[in-house]
Amino acid sequence: MRFHVSLPVSLAAVAALTVCAGTCAVAQVTASPTAGNGAYISSDPLANVRYDNRFDASLGMAYDHMKAGPTLLQGSNLGGLDLSGAYWFSKHWAVEGSGRGYLGTSGAAPNDQNIEGPFVSEYFFTAGPEWLGPHNKHGAMLAHVLVGGVYGNFEQDLRGNSPSVVAFYNNQLAPAAIIGGHFDLNRSARWVFRITPDAVMTHYSINYGPKTSQFDVNFAISVGLEYKFKKKR
């Protein structure tokens, strides 16, 4: 099993969220003028934050680190989108589904075909339990364990050559798991700023040479917005 999780990146994201949350917590109470006399009264945009919604959905810009082959020394830094949704059947537990697409270029093994930086992509479809952890009107921490599959496209830019030429995996549908969660910062009763760091596990194989398969664990993160629908449990 190969582990390529970038802990400094995830720690930096958590630290940035903590600083942001602290700053916003101080600034959440704003002032608005009253009619007529010019006096000001305080208003709190988070006063109606409740964790009793039935559905929510989020969309974020996503990053994923991966390796396109079992023996490659160079990794791939891919960008894409993370679309997720949840159905809450109690205050602390939900079923979450996530669809993610990542694409970019990858390093390749030395070869005699002058193939450098070929295009690769991954498409995840996973689902599993989601748990609401510590939370208040300012924000929340959530955890999830999602399982399903991933389609890896590794041969698109190889000019008809076998993936063995650049030490890539074959194009394939493979098992996948995503373990991590969300850091949410409430902006209103319905809108949430969301950061999602995850460990992403895939189990790709090759059908050339020794025909082996391999578990890879990599780091992924997305940043975007969540919307909580009005329907309550």
N, C-alpha and C positions, 0 to 999 in steps of 0.2 A: 504494500500500500504506500502510495506517495502522498506526502503532505506538503501543500504549498500555501498555507494560510498565512496572510500578512497581518500579524498581530499589531504592529505599530499603526497601521492604517485604521483598524477598528478601534484601537484605544484613542487615537486622535479624534475620530468621529464622536465617540462618547464624551470626550473632554469638551469638544466644541459645543455639543448639545447642552452639556451641563452649564457652560458659561452663558449660552444663549437663554436657557431656561431661567437662570438666575436674573439676568438682565430684564427679561420680559416680565418676570414675576413682579419686579419692582414697578414696571411701567404699565401694568394691566389696567389700573384705575385711571380713567381719563375724566376730563371736565367738559361739561356741555352747558351752554347758556340757557337760562330760563326765559320764558316769554315775558316781555314787558319791562321788568325792573333791572335787567342787566346783571343780576346775580348769577353765580355759577353753582351747579350741583354736581356731585361726583356720580359717575356711571361706570359700571363694571361689565365689559363685553363678555365676561366668562361667568356671569351670575347664573345663567341657565344651562351650564354644562352638566349633563347627566350621562351616566353610563347605563342607560336603559334602552338603547336603540336595538332594533331587531336586525338591521342590515347595515353594512358599511362597505365602501369600495375605495380603493386607492390606486393612483397611477404615479409612477416615479421614473426619473432618469436613472438608468442602472449601469453598473460596472461589474465585470466578472473577470477574474484571473483564471487562466486554464493552460494546460499543455495539450497540444494537438496530437501528441504521440507518446508512446510509453517510455521512450528513451531520449526524447528531445531535451537539450540543455536550455533552450530558450523558451520562455513562456509567452502567452498571448494576453494582451490587455484589451478586452472587448467592451464595447458600449452597446446600450440598447434600452429597452423598456421593461418595466415590472408592473403588471396589472394584477391586482389581488382583490378579493372580496371575502366577506365573512358573514355567516348567519349565526346570531347569538341565541342560544336556547336557555342560558342562565346568565347571571351577572358576570361570572368569571370564565365561562366556557363557551367556545364557538367552534364551528367547522369552517376552516379557511381553505379557499382555493386560490392558486396562483399560476398565472401564465407569464413566462418570461422569454424574451428573445435577445440574444447577444450576437454581435458580429464585429469583425475586424480582420486584421492580418496576423500572421504567425511567423515566427522564425522557422526555418526548415533545415534539415540535415544537409551537409555538403553533398552536392549531386552534380552529374555531368549534363543535366538538362537546363542549366542556368535558371532554375526556379528559385526565386527569392521573394519572401514576404507574401505567400499565397493567402487568398481570402478564406476564412473559416467562419462558421457560425454554429450556435447552439440554441435549441428551442425547448424550454422546460414546460411541463404541465404536471402539477403536483397538487395534493390536497392533504389535509390532516387537522389535528386539534390545535386550537389557539387558546392561550390562557391569559387573562387579564391579571397583571401583578399590581404592584404599588401604583396608586393613582390618586389624583386630586383634580381640582378644577383647572390647574395649570398644565398638567400633562400626565402621561402614563407610560409604564413599561409593560410590554407584552412579549410572550414567548410562543414559539410554534415549532412543530415537527411535521414536515410535509414530505410525503413520499409519492412517487409516480414514475414518470419517464422523461427522457431527453432524446431529442433527435440531433445528432451531431453531423454536420455537413463539412467534411474535410477534403473532399476530392474535387470540388467545383473548379478550382483554379490550377489544376495540375496538368492541363493540356492533354488529357487522355492517358497520362502515365499512371502506373500503379502507385498507391500511397507508400509503398515500400521504398520508392525512390527518395522520398523526403522524410521517411520514418514517421509517417502520420498513421492515425487510426483510419479504418475504413468508414465510409458513410454508414450510419446505423442508428437504430432505435435501441436505447439502453436503459437500464434501471437508474433511478436518481433519487436522492434525498436532500432536503434542505432543512438545516437546523439553525435556529437563531431567533429573531424576533423584531419588534418595533420599538423605537423611542418616539413617542408622540408628544407634540407641543400644541396644545389647543389654542386656536386663534379666535374661535367663536364657539357657539353651541353646536355647530354643524361642521365647521371646517377645521382641519388639523394638519399641521406641518409634520411630516413623518420621515424618519430615517430608519432604514432596515438593513442592518448588517447580518450576514449569514455565512455559515460554513456549507459549502455545496459539495455533495458526494456524487460521483458518477462511476459507472462500471462499464467501460468500453473494452473492446477486444479488437484483435487483428486476425485476418484470415490468411496471412502469408507467413513464411518462416516457421517459427515454432507454434503459431496460432494460439497465442496467450491472451488472457484477459487480465484487467487490472483495475483496482479501486484507486481513484484519485480524489483528494479532498482539497478544495480551493476556497478562496475568499471571494465573496460578492457583497455589494452594497448598493442600495438605491436611495434616492432622495426625492420626495415629491409631496403630494397632497392627498389627504383622505377626506371623504365626505360621509357623514353619518345621516342616514335617511330618517325621516321623522317618525316612521312607524315604530311604536314601542312594543316591548315584550308583553 
